Amino acid sequence: MNGENGRKSILVIGGGIAGIQASLDLANMGLKVYLVEKSPSIGGRMAQLDKTFPTNDCAMCILAPKMIEASQHPNIELLTYSEVEEVSGEVKNFQVRVRRKATYVDWDKCTGCGECTEACPVSIPSEFDRGLGMRKAIYLPFPQAVPKKDIIDKRGIPPCRSACPAGINAQGYVALISKGKFEEAVDLVREKAPLPLVLGRVCPHFCEDECNRGKIDEPVAIRALKRVCADHELSIGKEPTAVEKTREEKVAIIGSGPAGLSAAYFLVKKGYGATVFEKLPEPGGMLYAGIPEYRLPKDILRKEIEYIKGTGVELRTKTEVGKDITFEELEADYDAVFVAAGAQESTKLGVPGEELQGVINGLSFLRDIKLGKRIRIGNKVAVVGGGNVAIDSARSAVRLGAKEVFIIYRRSREEMPAGKDEIEAGEKEGVEIHYLATPTKVLGKNGKTVGVECIRMELGAPDESGRRRPVPIEGSEFVMDVDTLIPAIGQATDLSFLDRKVKVSRGMIVTSPAYAASKKGVFAGGDNVTGPATVVEAIATGREAAESIDRYLRGEEFEKRAKAARKAKEETKPVPLEEVPLKKIERGERVEMPELPAEERARSFEEVELGLSEEAAIQEAKRCLECGGCSECMECVRTCEAKAVTLDTHNMKDHSLAFGVGAIIVATGLDLYDVSGITEYGYGKIENVITALEYERLTSASGPTLGALERPSDKKVAHNIAFIQCVGSRDFRHEPYCSAVCCMHATKEAMMAYEHEPGTKSTVLYMDMRAVGKRFQEYIARAKKEYNVTYIRSRPGRIEVDPKNDNPIIWYEDTTTGKIQRLEVELVVLAQAMTPQINKELVGILGIELDESGFVRTADKCSQPLDTTTPGIFACGYVHSPRDIPDSVTQASGAAGRAAEVIAGGS
């Protein structure tokens, strides 16, 4: 808006009582008002108060009518959850740009019914209740909020989700499990990964390594929780829903491992036909042939694959590409080909004697066991390698009856790539690990293995993997007697079936960031692209490749999209622990996974991990810190009948609004001084020491305790309370000025205590009583006479705690006698200093100045006390100078008058 209409408009910054009053006065003059408030609702600090002095009237009863009037006034445009980001021009012709923050809710449709809030599983400390109560991730700031519209609190990507290669929404499904919503939880897992039963058992849980909870005590058992929700779905026999085929194109997938199955699943979900070709008699790739039964039972894997087939994926087993069907035939019959053949060939040791009977490569060993072949291994078995295949081979050898099982690893334990849990499990079962050693020769007799010669190693400089390179120690050779030697030092891929135009380097397919191979229409992912990796990493490549294949088949640009997505993921910084608003944390160990006893599991291939009970899972899920705020579980989407919350609104972005105004009023209100730095009072460490505003929320009927004066430590109602005034105010170490309202505030709160619990004794420790307002002296006299309030002129020194009852003990100097006194109470309330709420960024945008205490500097305190140092910009309320509510309202009307005068042609 520009020109004449812009000159007759006013920008009011701050939606507290001063900003509201100024806006109403201006609007009633017929002027257009833009009322900008950074929080989702107008009301400011007054909305948090229970009552006001000296009348003890309900604060909200006074404030709410003004809030509603401002929201309904035709001349006022409310811009809540917004911040001024640019101001240019001059008086009568300011140009303003305001950033409206994303609410992730369509406010045009939102009715404020609260159904979404009920459904939300995430609980976050409530800012409005000063952390004493909790709110949901989708919420109204307070019951009387104006506008009465919900917003969603998104704080960023939680570390668990950021660490997951597949981007699985761990916080989301953990939050759902915490509410017993197991079916919804597994559905959320499948949005990124179609193998929840598998991942709940064999995922290396990178998420847990980064879990912020682990920085407090122990990480949340995220993998175990994933298994619980997947097992729950299995127990109730939920069937998959077949996906309607909406696209004519069809895609061939070579390999039914995690990458191939994932690509097929997500392509079918997009409406394509997808056929998976697998050379083995059973699908699953390395899931079937490479992971032992005790970790991943065949029946579990079959159930998982049946679910995938139920969505519409076609599986053709015993079909080897290059033998039963050629790669060229696939290219001719299908619109795209995805190669996910895995890395199912073992790397050889390259030492003499490797061809002897009794030398079995690790992958063949595990595959033969899974296929039910009879294997003779003797009494002594040595496994070479440090990865999961090596550990699985050793543990399987124990189960086949070997009396002694060794692992020979050329580096130290710190460099061992196998999962820590798997290493420890092997050791429990009797596997012995020889570190810093490597085979140099396999010893044989009559064509059979009888031993292995090894040499000891020491660690040198790091190699290309970042691990220290093992270096042989000359003359340190030694011999181990063995009946079977199992090399498990690496994996390779057989890509002999490929068209020559598909580029291969170092045994792996070369692809772009979009997983496109060098030949048009051919894509690849999984181990035959990345080299041997984890199940969850293979799933990630399968899903991402499906995205690229979809765009390719639609004729859309897919390379740039893939590069952008990869770059965005690399640049995403997870929410650090210090930015998480923590609720009260009860330190403790995480739930322990029940397992078969070591002596029992070493005799069979029965599944070792037995799974958590659903009750234990719910309790474990509640340990989550909910780092990201909204978990994006989408329960709000499912619940909102008005369609105010949708998948689209969850992707809402901030946007800017530009307009012109003739004048600006700054009414950004007050902030609260951080008294945790005043260590002698113990705020933040002594539970029963709270601030005055926290006390207000306790006494409010809509507060976290519904008005009960429960002290934080034990929830007992306090009947003996002390109020300490001037905490941070009138103190050269902190804020030298008087905050103006603390004296009456403390008296009001002492009276409220008596009203809530008749007979309550309150003691006000004060420096001097600045009761200079109308009826203030009378107010104090009434408190003494009718409300059991005692006033002690004093200097409090420190607060201690009586360990028997958690009562605070205040040591103070009685300044009338000079004596040191001791006062034991049940609750201490600190009347903390108040500071002007305006940041340096806004000061710079407006071009105004602040005084030495941070209040807005005025041009002339005598003749124009409301004018800032920039013409056309005025200040009122607490940001102008310390004052109470009545003074703020009066001053706001004065600022409105000045702004109207200036744009009407005055000066």
Salt bridges, closest charged atoms under 4 A:
GLU4 OE1 - ARG7 NH2 2.71
GLU4 OE2 - LYS8 NZ 3.86
ASP50 OD2 - HIS756 NE2 3.96
GLU77 OE1 - LYS32 NZ 3.21
GLU83 OE2 - LYS101 NZ 3.34
GLU85 OE2 - ARG97 NE 2.77
GLU86 OE1 - ARG97 NH1 2.51
GLU127 OE1 - ARG135 NE 2.86
GLU127 OE2 - ARG155 NH2 3.28
ASP129 OD1 - ARG697 NE 2.83
ASP153 OD2 - ARG135 NH2 2.64
ASP153 OD2 - ARG155 NH2 2.71
ASP187 OD1 - LYS238 NZ 3.16
GLU208 OE1 - HIS205 ND1 3.79
GLU208 OE1 - ARG590 NH1 2.76
ASP217 OD2 - ARG213 NH2 2.76
ASP217 OD1 - ARG623 NH2 2.79
ASP231 OD1 - ARG201 NH2 3.18
ASP231 OD2 - ARG227 NE 3.00
GLU233 OE1 - ARG190 NH2 2.77
GLU249 OE2 - ARG247 NH2 3.06
GLU282 OE2 - ARG302 NH2 2.33
GLU293 OE1 - LYS298 NZ 3.47
ASP299 OD1 - ARG302 NH1 3.33
GLU306 OE2 - LYS309 NZ 3.48
GLU314 OE2 - ARG316 NE 3.12
GLU331 OE2 - LYS519 NZ 3.03
ASP368 OD1 - LYS373 NZ 3.66
ASP392 OD2 - ARG295 NH1 2.73
GLU404 OE2 - LYS380 NZ 3.89
ASP421 OD2 - HIS205 NE2 3.12
GLU422 OE1 - ARG295 NE 3.61
GLU422 OE1 - ARG395 NH1 2.83
GLU427 OE2 - ARG413 NH1 2.72
GLU429 OE2 - ARG395 NH2 2.76
GLU429 OE1 - ARG399 NH1 2.77
GLU429 OE2 - ARG601 NE 2.65
GLU432 OE2 - HIS434 NE2 3.57
ASP463 OD2 - ARG411 NH2 2.52
GLU464 OE1 - ARG469 NH2 3.96
ASP499 OD2 - LYS519 NZ 2.75
GLU547 OE2 - LYS270 NZ 3.44
GLU547 OE1 - ARG551 NH2 3.78
ASP550 OD2 - LYS270 NZ 3.99
ASP550 OD1 - ARG554 NE 2.68
GLU571 OE2 - LYS567 NZ 4.00
GLU595 OE1 - ARG601 NH1 3.01
GLU607 OE2 - ARG201 NE 2.76
GLU607 OE2 - ARG227 NH1 3.15
GLU609 OE2 - ARG223 NH2 3.30
GLU614 OE2 - HIS232 ND1 2.67
GLU620 OE2 - ARG623 NH1 2.84
GLU626 OE1 - LYS583 NZ 3.23
GLU632 OE2 - LYS154 NZ 2.80
GLU632 OE1 - ARG161 NH1 2.98
GLU635 OE1 - LYS181 NZ 2.81
GLU635 OE2 - ARG638 NH2 2.37
ASP654 OD2 - ARG99 NH1 2.80
ASP671 OD1 - ARG45 NH2 3.12
GLU680 OE2 - ARG733 NH2 3.41
GLU687 OE2 - LYS584 NZ 3.11
GLU696 OE2 - HIS745 NE2 2.99
GLU696 OE2 - LYS748 NZ 2.46
ASP714 OD2 - ARG711 NH2 2.94
ASP731 OD2 - ARG733 NH2 2.88
GLU749 OE2 - HIS745 NE2 3.33
GLU755 OE1 - LYS51 NZ 2.71
GLU757 OE1 - HIS719 NE2 3.54
ASP768 OD2 - ARG730 NH2 2.80
ASP768 OD1 - ARG770 NE 3.43
GLU786 OE1 - ARG782 NE 3.73
GLU800 OE2 - ARG798 NE 2.94
ASP802 OD1 - LYS804 NZ 3.20
GLU824 OE1 - ARG822 NH2 3.54
GLU849 OE1 - ARG857 NE 3.56
ASP867 OD2 - ARG898 NH2 2.63
GLU901 OE1 - ARG898 NH1 2.78
